[in-house]
Amino acid sequence: MAEPRPDWLSRLPSAWTYGVRGDGRIFFINEQAQSTTWLHPVSGEAVLTGHRQTPDLPTGWEEGYTFEGARCFINHNERKVTCKHPLSGSPSQDNCIFVVNEP
């Protein structure tokens, strides 16, 4: 028996498809606009990114780690990454070396 379609897949608008990167991250493709995004076009949330959402982060944000192992915060809304917490503005101890160059 075939597995049921995931909820996020059944809610894709007609002009949208999706892709899966080699690392398992799901992204969405707007065929009309010829653009891509990590955020679901209806819910505005990331589906499977390899990162994690935590309750202390605003909608559209995830916690991740740099290749060096420092904690970072991913803002999918603006397609930016920062080593400062989006609400408190404070970096964690392992980020201090990376924050120096941030505006």
C-alpha atoms as a printed R data frame, in Angstrom:
    type eleno elety resid chain resno      x      y       z
1   ATOM     1    CA   MET     A     1  0.000  0.000   0.000
2   ATOM     2    CA   ALA     A     2  1.311  3.460  -0.866
3   ATOM     3    CA   GLU     A     3  2.139  5.896   1.904
4   ATOM     4    CA   PRO     A     4 -0.257  8.852   2.213
5   ATOM     5    CA   ARG     A     5  0.971 12.201   0.921
6   ATOM     6    CA   PRO     A     6  2.438 14.433   3.614
7   ATOM     7    CA   ASP     A     7  0.196 17.347   4.598
8   ATOM     8    CA   TRP     A     8  2.691 19.947   3.337
9   ATOM     9    CA   LEU     A     9  2.744 18.316  -0.103
10  ATOM    10    CA   SER     A    10 -1.035 18.251  -0.496
11  ATOM    11    CA   ARG     A    11 -1.177 21.980   0.349
12  ATOM    12    CA   LEU     A    12  1.204 23.145  -2.405
13  ATOM    13    CA   PRO     A    13 -0.348 25.722  -4.767
14  ATOM    14    CA   SER     A    14 -0.616 24.666  -8.430
15  ATOM    15    CA   ALA     A    15  2.420 26.668  -9.643
16  ATOM    16    CA   TRP     A    16  4.700 25.135  -6.990
17  ATOM    17    CA   THR     A    17  6.772 21.949  -6.854
18  ATOM    18    CA   TYR     A    18  9.497 20.842  -4.482
19  ATOM    19    CA   GLY     A    19 12.992 19.429  -4.523
20  ATOM    20    CA   VAL     A    20 15.195 17.545  -2.096
21  ATOM    21    CA   ARG     A    21 18.887 18.322  -1.681
22  ATOM    22    CA   GLY     A    22 21.426 15.565  -1.163
23  ATOM    23    CA   ASP     A    23 21.441 16.277   2.574
24  ATOM    24    CA   GLY     A    24 17.657 15.731   2.783
25  ATOM    25    CA   ARG     A    25 16.639 19.386   2.985
26  ATOM    26    CA   ILE     A    26 13.372 20.180   1.202
27  ATOM    27    CA   PHE     A    27 13.010 23.358  -0.842
28  ATOM    28    CA   PHE     A    28 10.095 24.746  -2.846
29  ATOM    29    CA   ILE     A    29 10.114 25.850  -6.478
30  ATOM    30    CA   ASN     A    30  7.786 28.486  -7.902
31  ATOM    31    CA   GLU     A    31  7.664 27.541 -11.583
32  ATOM    32    CA   GLN     A    32  5.925 30.800 -12.610
33  ATOM    33    CA   ALA     A    33  8.343 33.158 -10.856
34  ATOM    34    CA   GLN     A    34 11.302 30.823 -11.477
35  ATOM    35    CA   SER     A    35 12.402 31.125  -7.859
36  ATOM    36    CA   THR     A    36 13.073 28.850  -4.897
37  ATOM    37    CA   THR     A    37 12.629 29.128  -1.140
38  ATOM    38    CA   TRP     A    38 13.124 26.999   1.976
39  ATOM    39    CA   LEU     A    39  9.711 28.137   3.269
40  ATOM    40    CA   HIS     A    40  6.449 26.410   2.350
41  ATOM    41    CA   PRO     A    41  4.463 28.838   0.160
42  ATOM    42    CA   VAL     A    42  1.273 28.424   2.224
43  ATOM    43    CA   SER     A    43  2.448 27.910   5.817
44  ATOM    44    CA   GLY     A    44  5.573 30.089   5.603
45  ATOM    45    CA   GLU     A    45  7.496 27.471   7.592
46  ATOM    46    CA   ALA     A    46 10.467 25.315   6.657
47  ATOM    47    CA   VAL     A    47  9.530 21.640   6.241
48  ATOM    48    CA   LEU     A    48 12.775 19.689   6.628
49  ATOM    49    CA   THR     A    49 15.982 21.661   6.775
50  ATOM    50    CA   GLY     A    50 18.393 19.658   8.875
51  ATOM    51    CA   HIS     A    51 18.204 22.492  11.407
52  ATOM    52    CA   ARG     A    52 15.790 22.831  14.287
53  ATOM    53    CA   GLN     A    53 13.081 25.203  15.332
54  ATOM    54    CA   THR     A    54 13.082 26.141  18.998
55  ATOM    55    CA   PRO     A    55 10.332 27.833  21.020
56  ATOM    56    CA   ASP     A    56 12.486 30.894  21.729
57  ATOM    57    CA   LEU     A    57 12.800 31.783  18.021
58  ATOM    58    CA   PRO     A    58 10.336 33.833  15.938
59  ATOM    59    CA   THR     A    59  8.395 32.313  13.016
60  ATOM    60    CA   GLY     A    60 10.649 31.615  10.039
61  ATOM    61    CA   TRP     A    61 13.812 31.229  12.171
62  ATOM    62    CA   GLU     A    62 15.813 28.080  12.902
63  ATOM    63    CA   GLU     A    63 18.871 27.211  14.925
64  ATOM    64    CA   GLY     A    64 21.819 25.723  13.098
65  ATOM    65    CA   TYR     A    65 25.568 25.278  13.365
66  ATOM    66    CA   THR     A    66 28.423 26.526  11.202
67  ATOM    67    CA   PHE     A    67 30.961 24.119   9.721
68  ATOM    68    CA   GLU     A    68 33.202 25.131  12.618
69  ATOM    69    CA   GLY     A    69 30.522 24.023  15.108
70  ATOM    70    CA   ALA     A    70 29.416 27.481  16.285
71  ATOM    71    CA   ARG     A    71 25.707 27.988  16.930
72  ATOM    72    CA   CYS     A    72 23.954 30.280  14.432
73  ATOM    73    CA   PHE     A    73 20.435 31.466  13.675
74  ATOM    74    CA   ILE     A    74 18.873 31.198  10.227
75  ATOM    75    CA   ASN     A    75 16.323 33.795   9.170
76  ATOM    76    CA   HIS     A    76 14.430 32.177   6.291
77  ATOM    77    CA   ASN     A    77 12.195 35.256   5.972
78  ATOM    78    CA   GLU     A    78 15.097 37.464   4.863
79  ATOM    79    CA   ARG     A    79 17.464 34.689   3.740
80  ATOM    80    CA   LYS     A    80 20.138 35.688   6.236
81  ATOM    81    CA   VAL     A    81 22.241 33.965   8.884
82  ATOM    82    CA   THR     A    82 23.464 35.541  12.097
83  ATOM    83    CA   CYS     A    83 25.348 34.377  15.151
84  ATOM    84    CA   LYS     A    84 23.285 36.677  17.385
85  ATOM    85    CA   HIS     A    85 19.986 35.488  18.864
86  ATOM    86    CA   PRO     A    86 17.195 37.301  16.955
87  ATOM    87    CA   LEU     A    87 15.340 38.416  20.096
88  ATOM    88    CA   SER     A    88 18.020 38.984  22.713
89  ATOM    89    CA   GLY     A    89 20.808 40.008  20.332
90  ATOM    90    CA   SER     A    90 23.254 38.032  22.462
91  ATOM    91    CA   PRO     A    91 25.753 35.588  20.962
92  ATOM    92    CA   SER     A    92 26.529 32.347  22.735
93  ATOM    93    CA   GLN     A    93 30.107 31.869  23.977
94  ATOM    94    CA   ASP     A    94 31.085 29.664  21.029
95  ATOM    95    CA   ASN     A    95 30.056 32.442  18.606
96  ATOM    96    CA   CYS     A    96 32.112 35.354  19.909
97  ATOM    97    CA   ILE     A    97 34.836 34.946  17.292
98  ATOM    98    CA   PHE     A    98 32.264 34.954  14.435
99  ATOM    99    CA   VAL     A    99 30.237 37.966  15.608
100 ATOM   100    CA   VAL     A   100 33.084 40.459  15.201
101 ATOM   101    CA   ASN     A   101 32.346 40.994  11.489
102 ATOM   102    CA   GLU     A   102 28.553 41.320  11.815
103 ATOM   103    CA   PRO     A   103 26.971 44.771  11.434
